[in-house]
Amino acid sequence: MALTQMLIIQSLEKCDLVRKGVSWGVPATELKHLTGRIGELYVALITNGRMATEVNQADYGVTQAHGITIG
Protein backbone atom coordinates (compact mmCIF):
# COMPACT_ATOMS: atom_id res chain seq x y z
CA MET A 1 0.00 0.00 0.00
CA ALA A 2 1.39 3.39 -0.98
CA LEU A 3 1.64 6.18 1.57
CA THR A 4 -0.89 8.98 1.21
CA GLN A 5 0.22 12.60 1.42
CA MET A 6 -1.07 12.76 5.01
CA LEU A 7 0.92 9.67 6.01
CA ILE A 8 4.02 11.13 4.38
CA ILE A 9 3.62 14.33 6.42
CA GLN A 10 3.10 12.33 9.61
CA SER A 11 6.20 10.26 8.84
CA LEU A 12 8.29 13.39 8.34
CA GLU A 13 7.06 14.82 11.64
CA LYS A 14 8.39 11.70 13.39
CA CYS A 15 11.80 11.69 11.67
CA ASP A 16 13.66 13.01 14.67
CA LEU A 17 16.05 10.05 14.74
CA VAL A 18 18.74 11.74 12.65
CA ARG A 19 18.98 14.71 15.01
CA LYS A 20 18.98 12.41 18.03
CA GLY A 21 21.60 10.15 16.49
CA VAL A 22 23.92 13.08 15.81
CA SER A 23 23.43 14.38 19.36
CA TRP A 24 24.36 10.91 20.66
CA GLY A 25 27.60 10.99 18.69
CA VAL A 26 26.59 8.53 15.98
CA PRO A 27 28.67 9.14 12.83
CA ALA A 28 26.67 10.59 9.91
CA THR A 29 27.74 7.64 7.75
CA GLU A 30 25.77 5.36 10.06
CA LEU A 31 22.61 7.43 9.56
CA LYS A 32 22.63 7.43 5.74
CA HIS A 33 19.71 4.98 5.50
CA LEU A 34 17.58 7.41 7.52
CA THR A 35 18.63 10.50 5.57
CA GLY A 36 17.88 8.66 2.32
CA ARG A 37 14.41 7.72 3.50
CA ILE A 38 13.70 11.27 4.67
CA GLY A 39 14.81 12.56 1.26
CA GLU A 40 12.45 10.16 -0.49
CA LEU A 41 9.59 11.28 1.76
CA TYR A 42 10.24 14.94 0.91
CA VAL A 43 10.40 14.16 -2.83
CA ALA A 44 7.10 12.28 -2.63
CA LEU A 45 5.52 15.16 -0.73
CA ILE A 46 6.78 17.93 -3.04
CA THR A 47 5.97 16.09 -6.28
CA ASN A 48 2.63 14.77 -5.00
CA GLY A 49 4.04 11.32 -5.68
CA ARG A 50 3.98 8.05 -3.79
CA MET A 51 6.72 6.08 -2.13
CA ALA A 52 7.83 2.92 -3.89
CA THR A 53 5.92 -0.07 -2.60
CA GLU A 54 9.07 -2.14 -2.01
CA VAL A 55 11.98 -1.30 0.27
CA ASN A 56 15.22 -0.72 -1.68
CA GLN A 57 13.35 -0.57 -4.97
CA ALA A 58 15.93 -0.64 -7.76
CA ASP A 59 16.49 2.73 -9.48
CA TYR A 60 13.73 4.74 -7.81
CA GLY A 61 12.02 5.56 -4.52
CA VAL A 62 9.05 7.68 -5.64
CA THR A 63 6.41 7.22 -8.33
CA GLN A 64 4.34 10.08 -9.71
CA ALA A 65 0.74 9.81 -10.87
CA HIS A 66 1.69 9.45 -14.55
CA GLY A 67 4.03 6.53 -13.84
CA ILE A 68 7.17 8.67 -13.86
CA THR A 69 9.72 7.35 -11.40
CA ILE A 70 12.13 9.51 -9.40
CA GLY A 71 15.38 8.10 -8.07
N, C-alpha and C positions, 0 to 999 in steps of 0.2 A: 504494500500500500504506500503510495506516495504521500509525502508530507504536504499538508495544506499551508497556505501563507500564514495562517494563525499559528499552526504548530511550528513553523520555521521561526517566527518571532519569539514564541515561548522558548524554543530551544536556544536561541541566541541570548535571551535574558538569563539563562541558566549556565552559560558558558564562562563561568568565573574560574574554572580550573587552571587556565593558563596563568592568570594573575597570581593565583594562590601558589602554583608550582614555582613560579619565579621567586616569589617571596620566601619560599621554603628552601631556595638554593638549588632547585632542579635545573640542570643545564637546558638551554633552549633547544638543543638538538634532541633532547628526550621528549619534548613537547610538540614535535613537528606533526604528529598524527592529529593532535587537537587543533593546531593552527590551520592545518589543511581542511579539516572538517568545518571549522568556523568560516573559512574562506568560501567553501562550497555553499554553506547556508546563506551567506551574504549575497553570493551570485544568484542563487535561486530566488532570494527575496527581491533583489533589484531588477532582475529580468522577468519577474513573474513566472519563473520556471518551477520545476519540481526536481527534488533530489533523485539521483539514480536509485532504482529499487534494490540494487545489489551493492553490498559493501565492496570496495576496491574494484568498482566497475572499470574495465579496461578502457582507456582513452577519454573518459568523460565522467563528470560527477553530477551534472545538471542537464535536464532536458526541458526545452521550451515547448510551448503549445503546438508549434508547427513541426515538431520532430527534430528541430535543430539541437545538436548536443554541444555542450560547452565543457571544455576540459578544465 
